[in-house]
């Protein structure tokens, strides 16, 4: 612990009462928190749990839907509507047969222990203005975004994942993508793509400034291959689609799409034959180059990450219809022999090639500009199902590896092609074919087995928009009933976060979506978010460090000259202090700690973090300053650390009384 070479007061110093200076008080250091008790094992329910296939180690696992403290009667009532057992000893569930050779349940810790280093974010979706409405002026935009940041800060989040390119457009000043129609509007009328009603105002510059002022990261989220949404007619005539989109104001005439519509395909929205999405062909080199140019444009800003979601290939493809796909002829000319297996692998290779190009683009920028921009992706949560995919999870759900988006996300994590992966595990523990516990455990195993050279970190994207009171429907199937009841449990997300604690590779999470994080949608969301705010995420956290992105290849220097600002030497406590940065070129913010006991123990505990001060904060006479307005606690110690762009934290510097003050007041010191 850095002491600044500034003298500490002795225990006989006048009437200063140990004055919060970190003086030796004769007290011992804080004891380590007791180990959490072993989670209780729920009673085995031989006919009320969905049994999963035995894995290679001869084990099989059940997944519970309710809080582990729920009573046996509650569990029976919850599950009895969903399962029945046939005469062959096989549980019937969702038309799938699972062996039931053993009985076991997963264990969820009963207590949540806050981690000091953990990623916490929320998605701010601009698509259809889901999380932020159009603005009529720059002041209106600032007000809306400030509300978002304040809500994130209330939950002690440390990142915003903001959608800056929802439909081949831009929520920033771009030279190659037109202004998004969802950004602004004139009066009450709809916005038009290519037109900003915000004057010369650049929303991204403002968002970055304000986000960093909160000591938070800004992840610029783009949909790489979605070109246009809500197509409702002329599915067989792309020229007419473009004309309709331009006429309605949904498409700007200078959009890349207008002259490149031949590089797109139509994907009908799941469950409908009347609405579709126009998407770019991922194999097209011009398309890939355009998206990479977009990434390069965003890298000119002081962003912390480029973030992709799961829009790669769209639509379901099977062995019986792959020859009718839009890119079949391109596949044939690629030199592959004609088979469905080769077609699927070709698509996966196209996406991986594109991801590798983006990775290289970001790395080159970091190397040449001394930055630490991350590359993160949040794909569909389920990579593959066994036995169809030999290494897949014990699930029966839509997957990313084949059939749909053709993203080999397991490969990206294993080989370190990205900096973080956040699978969208948007299912509860009780889901009949994709239970949260099974998929989270599977991803944890993938991260444990990744190549030693891979630095990819694992987060989880959590679904909170489906949290809602349970309303019975006469047409609900047993499976639908089970899932609805699971989402009606206000402890579902809390259970997921506690379960993540026993999976050491999971280093944080992102909530879908931000508009639900304030808890205003319904009583279940309110209770769920209240638990997080008051019990789970009631302490600050620092994002996991990424030393491979640190251009200085070292932790930052600790703050220097950290001293109390003393206006009244007879005060019983000092709460205002100052410090300087020690020539850090990549510092992002300072962390303020306040606690009792030894500084080393104070520094370890995230509950002692009381504030974050950005490096852009105003200085007085070359010093940063901070005043603690929280309730006074006698004998507390203040510490300050530096966090850089790669989330590496320095050693802490203790705030002390300066030697000048000691000499002026003739204090007795050790």
N, C-alpha and C positions, 0 to 999 in steps of 0.2 A: 504494500500500500504506500503510495507516494506521499511524503510528508512535507514537501516544499522547502525543506531546510528553514522552516519558520518555527520559532520556539513555542512550546506548549506551556500553558500556565500550570503552576503547581497547585496542590490542594490547599495551600495556605494563602492564596491570593485574595486579599481584602474580603469584600462581601459579594463576590461575583457569582457565588452559588454554582460554580462549575459551568455556568452561562452558555451552555450549548456549544462550547468551543471544541469538544473532543478532548477535554482535559482528563487526565487520569482520575478516575472516580473511585478506584479501589474495587469496583464491581467486576464480576466475572463476565466472560463473553456470553452471547446468546447461545443457548443450547440448541442442538440440532433438533428439528421437528421430529416427533415420533413417527415411526413407520406406520403407514395406513394399515388398518386391520385387514386380514384376509377376507376377500369378498365372500359373502355367504353363498353356498351352493343351493340352488333351488331344488325342491323335491322333483324326483324323476316322474315324468308323466308319460307312461308307456304308450298311450294312444292319442295324445293331444299335441304332439310336436311333429313337425315335418322332418323326417330323418334324411340326411344327405348321404350320398354314396361314400363308402369307405375309401380313404385316401391310401397313398402308398405305404404309410406307416401303420395301416390297419385301424386307424381312428376314424370316427365320424362324429359330427358335431351338430347340436341343435341350436337354433337361434330364437331367443325370446323377444317378445314385442314390448313387454311392459318393464317398468323399473324393477330391478332385481329385488327390491324390498316389497314388491307386491305379494299379496297372500296367495296361497295355493288355490283358494276358492276363486280369486280374481283371475288367476291364470287359466283355470279350468273353464270359467265362464267365457273368457276371451277366446280361447282356442276351440272349444267344443263345437262351434258352428262351422269350423273349417276343415275338420279332418274326420275320416272314418277309416276303419281297418278292414281289409278283406280277409278271406279265410286263408290266404297264403302267407300271412304275416308281412304284408307289404302295405305301407301307408299310401293311400290314394290322395294326391294333392295336385291340383292344377293339371290333371291328366298325365302326371308324371309319376313313375314308380321309383321309390327310394328304398333300399334295404334298411331294415331296422334291427341290426344284429346287436347293437349296444345302445344304452341310454346315457346321454350326457348333455350338459348345457354349457353354453359359454358363460364366463364369469366377467361381470362388469364391476370395476372398483366402485365402492360405495362413496368414496370421497374424491373430489377433484383437487389436484395439487397444481397450482399455477406454475407455469414454466417461464423462466426469465427470457429465454430465446424461443420465440414462437411466431409464426406468420399468422396474422389475423387480418382478413380483408373482406370486402363485399363487392359484388358486381353492381355497377351502375349502368343499366342498359338504356341506350338511347333509341334502340329499335322500337318503333311504335310509341316512343316516348314513355316507356314503361316506368322509368325511375326519375326522369326529369322532363318536365313539360317544355314546350317551345317558349322562348323568351321574346319579349317585344322590344327590349333595349339591353344595353350592356349592364345597366344597373339591375334590371330584372334578372339577368343571368347570374350576376354576382350574388344576389339574394338567394336564389335557388341553390347555387353550389355551396354557399356558406352553410345553409341548412343541412345539406348532405354531410359536409365535413363535421359539423357540430354533432350530428347523430352518430357518426363514426367515432368521434372522440369520446362520446358518452359511453360507448361500448369498449373503450380502450383499444380500438383497432389501430393497426400501424400501416395500413395500406388501403388504397382505393384502386379498384380495377375498373377503369372508365372506358366505355366503348366510344372510341374516336372515329371508327370507320364502320358503321352499321350496314350500309348498302352501297359499297363502291363509291363512297362519298367522304366528307370530312367534317369533323367538329373542330377544325383548326385551319389556319391559313395555308392552303395547299396550292401548289402550282400544277398538280397533275390530277387531283380529285376535287370535284365541285363541292361547294358548301352543302351540307346535309339538309334535306327538306325538314327534318325534325328539329333542327337547331333553333330556328326563329320563325316568327310569323308577324304579319302586319295586322294589328287589331285582333279580331277574332277569326280571321280567315286562315286557311291552311298554309303552311310554309311551302316554298317552292325550292327544289334542288337548284343549286347554283346561285342562290340569292341569300344574302345575309342582311337581316334588318338591324344588325348590331353595329353598323358603321364600320370603322376601321379596327374595331376591337377584335383581338385574337383570344378566344376562350381558353385555348390550351396554355398560353403564357400565364394567364391569370390563375388557372387551376393549379399549375405547377408551383407558382409562387405561394399560393395559399396552403396547398397540401404540405409543402416543405416547411412552411412556417409552423405547422402543427407537429413537426417531427415525424411525418408520415411519408410513405413511398407512394409514387404515382405510377401505376402500370397501365400503359397505353394498349387498350384492347382493340384488336381489329378482326373483322371477319374476312379471311383472305379470299374466299371464292364465291361468296354470295354477291350477286350483281343487282338483283331487283326482287322485290317481294310483292305479294298480293296480286299476282297475275290471274285474271279471271276469264280471259277469252283469247281467241286466236292462238291456241296452243300449237297449232300446226303452221303458223306463219309468224316468224320472228320479226319480219319487217313491220307488220301491223302492230305487234306488241310494242316495239320501240316507238312507233307513231303515237299509240295510245298513251304510253308513259310520258312522252314529252308534252302532249296536249293536256294531261292532267297535272302537270307540274312535278310529277314524281321523278322525272329524269331530265337532266340538263343536256342541252345539245352538245356541250363540250365534254361530256362524260366519255371516258375510254370505251365504255360499252357500246356507244352509238356506232363506232366504226369497227367494232370487233364482236358484233353479235354472233358472227359465224363461229366464234370460239366458245359458245355457251350451249347449255342444254336446259330443258324444262324438267323440273321435278315437282310432281303433284304433291301437295301437302297430305301427310298421312291421314287416312280416313275420309278423304274427299276427292272428288273428280272434277271439282269446279274452281279450285284455287291452287296456284302453283308458285314456284320460285324459279327465277332465272339465275342459273349458276354458271361460273366459268369452268372450262375444262382444265383440270389440274395438270394434265400432261402437256398442255400447250406452252411452249417456251416463251412466247410473247406475253402470255398471261403471267407466268412466273416472274418474268423480268419487270412487269408493271407493278406487281405486288412488292417485289424487292425494292423497287424505286420508292414505293410508299414507305417502306421501312426506313430507307436511307433518309427520307424527308423527315420522318419522326425523330430520327437520331440527332437531328440538328437542334432539337429541344432538350432540355435538361430532365428527360424522363428517367425513371428507374428501371423500367422493363418494357419489352414488347411482349404482348400476351395474345395468343390465339385460343379460340374455343374449338369446337368439334366440327366446324363446317369444312369438310374436305370433299370427299365424294358424297353425293346425296342419293337416297333411294335404295330400295332393296333389289339385289341382283341374285339370281339363282342359276344353277347349271342349265336349266331349261330355257332361260331367256337371255343369257349373256350375249348371244349373237345378235340380239336386237338392240343392244345398248348403243348410245350415241357415239362411243369411242371404239367400237369393235373394229372398224376398218383401220383406224390408227394403230390399234393393237396388232393387226395382221401385218402392217408394214414395218413393225418394230423389230422383226426378225425372230419373234417367238413362234414356236409351233402351236397350232390351234388346239387349245384345251381350256376348260374352265379354270383348272388349277393354275395354268400359266397366265390366264387373263387376270385372275385375282392377284397373283404375285406381281404382275406388271403394274397394276394399279398401286399396290403398296410401295413398289420401288419408285413410282412417280412422286408420291407424297414424301417419302424419305429423302429423295433427291432434293425436293423443294425445301424441306426442313433443314437439310445440310447447307444449302445455299444461304438461307436466312441466318443460320448459326455463324457461318463464315463472315457474312456481312456485318453482324453485330460485333464479332470478335475483332475484325479489322478496324472497325470504328473505335472500339475500346482501346486497342493497342496504339492507334495513332492520335487519340485525343485524351488519353489518360482517364477515361471514364470506366464505369463498372456496370453498364447496362446489362440487365438480365434478359434471358429468353425463356418464357414460360408458356406451357400449353395445358389447357383443361379439356381433355377429350372425354368421350363417353366413358362411363365408369367401368364397364365390363369389357375386358380385353378379349376373352374367349371362354367358351364352355367346353368342359370335358364331357365326352371323349372326343368330340369333333376337333377341338384344338387340344392336343396332348398336354400342353403345359397350362391350360386354362383353369379357371376357377370351377368349383362344383356348383354351377349355376345353369339356368336355362333361360337366358335373357338375350336381348339384342346386344351385339358386340361391336367392337371397333376394328378388330383384326380382319374380318371378312364379311361379305354380304352387304355391308352398308358403307361406312366411311373409309374403309381400307387404310386405316392408320395403325402402323405397327408400333404402338405406344410402348409396349414392353421393350422393344428393341431400342427405342430412343432413351429410355431410362437406363437400360442395362449398359449401353455404349456411351452414355453421356453426351447425347446430341443436343440437349437443352439443359438449362440451369435448374428448372423445377418442373415437375409434372403434378397436376392437380386433377385426378380422375373425378368426374362428376358422379359420385355415388348417391344418386337421387332416389334411393329406396330405403325404407325403414328396416329394422331388424326382422320384422315379421313378414317381409315380402316373400311370397311363395316360391318365386323362381330366381330372385336376385337379392337375397338378404344382406343387409349392410355388413354384418359381422363377417360373413364369408368373404365378401369382396375386399373389405379393408384389410383383413388378415392376408389375403392373397397378395395384394399390392405390397404390404409390408415385407412379405417373403421375397418378392421380386427385387425390392430395394436392398434387402440383405444379401442377395446373391448377385448383385450387379458387378460388372467388371471393376477391378481395383482402380482403374483409371477414370471411372465415371464419377463425376461430381454431382450428378443430378439429385436434387432434393425432392422429397415426396410431401406434398400437401394433399388435403382432401377438399373437394368442393361439396358443400352440404346444401341440401334442399330445405328451404323453410317456407316456400310459397304454398306448399300443400298442407301445412299445419292448419287444421280447422276442426270445429266441433263435428262430431259424428251425427249425420242425419240419415236414418235408414231409408233405403229405396227398395220398393217391392221387386225391382228387376235386378238388384245386386246379386252377383254370384258369390259363392263362399269366399273366393279369392279376393274379390273386390271388397267384400265386407271386412275381411282381415286387414287389408291395406288401409281402408278408411279408418278403422278403429286404431290402427297404429299411428296414423297421422293426427288422431284426436288426442293422443297422449302428450301432454305438455312437457314431459320429460324425455321425449324421443331424441331431440338434439342434444340435450344434456347427457343422455346415455351414450350417444355416439362420441361425444367429446371425452367422456370418462373412459370409454372403451379404447379410444385412440391412445390413451396413456400407457397401455400395456403393449402397444405396438411401437417400439422405439424409433422406427424409421419415419414415422409420420411426424412432421415438424410444424404443422399448422393447418389452417383451413380458410376457405373462402365461402361466404354465404351467397346463395342465389335466392332473392335479390335484395338490393339495398332498401327498397321501399318498404320491406317487411321488418327491417331491423329495429324500427322505432316501436314495434309492438301494437300499432294502431289498427291492424286489419281485423282481428277477431280475438276472442278471449284466449284461445290456445296459443296464438302467436304472442299475445301480451304476456302470458305466464311464462312461456319459453324464453323470450328475450329478457324478461325480468330476472329469471334465474341466472342468465348469463351476466347481466349487468351487475347484479348485487352479490353474486356468489362466485362465479367462474372467471369472468373477465373484469373483475373489479380492481385489478392491478395492471400497470403498464407491462408491455412485453417488447423486446427488441427482436426484429426479424433475425432468423438464423444467419450467421455469418457466411460469406462466400469468398474465402481467401483466394480462390483461383481467379476471381475477378478483380482483385486488388492490384492496381498498377504499381503501387509502392512496395508490394510484397512484404508488408509489415503492419502490425497494429499501429494505430495512430498514437502520436505523442499525447501524454496526459496534460490536462490544463495546468497552467502555472500561475503563481502569485495569487492563489485563492485565499482571500482574507475577508474577515467580517468588516462591514462598514459600521463604525461605532460612533454614534452621535451622543450617547449617554453612557459613560463608563460605569455608572452605578446601576445600570439596568440589570434585571435578573436573567435576561435572555437576549440573545442577538439573533435576528432573523434575516438580515439583509447582508449580502456579500457580493464580492466581485472576483473576477478571474480573467486571465488571458489565454488565448489559444497559442500553442507552442509550434507555430510554423507548419501546421498541417495543410497540405494542398488539397486534400480530398475530404475534409471534415464535412459532415452533414448536419449534426446537431450535438448538443451536450445533454447529458442525463444527470438529473439532480436526485440524490438519495438523502433520506433523513431517517435515522434510526437510533437505537440504543445498543450499547455493547461495543464489541470490537469492530473496527472498520471493515476487516476482512469478512465478517459475518453479515454486516449491513449490506455490503456490496453484492453478496451472493443472492440476497432475498429480493425478488421483484416487488414484494409488498412495500418495500422501502423506497421505491421510485415515486417521487411526488411531482415531477415535471420534466419536460424536454424543452430545451432552448435552442432554436435554430442558429446556425452560424451567421445567418443574414440579419439577426436581431441588431437593433441599434446599440451602439457602444458609447460609453461615457469616458472620455479621456483615455481611449484605447482599451477600456475594460468592459467586458460583459457584466451585467448586474442581474441579480435576482432577489426578490423579497418573498419570503414564505409567509403567506397569509392564512395558513392552516392553524388550527388550535395549537397553542404552545404546549410543548412536552419537555419538562425539565430534563437536563442531562442528555439531550439528543446530540447526535453528531451529523454534520452535513458532509457529503462527498460529491464530487463532480467527475464525470468521465466524458470522453470524446468518442463519438461513433462516426465512422467514415461511410463512404458510398457503398462499400461492400459489406456493411453492417458489422464491421469489426470494431470491437470496443477496447478502448485503452484501459490501463490501470486507473483506479480512481485516485483523485487528489483530495485530501482532507482540507476543509476550510478551517483556518486557524486565525488567531489574532496576530497581526503583523508585529515585527520586531520594533518598528518605529513607535507604535502605540505602547508597547511594553516599556520602552525607554522613557517615553514622555510621561507616563503615569507612574513610573518607578515601581512596576509590578515585580513581585518575587517569582522567579521562574526556575524550572529545573534546568 
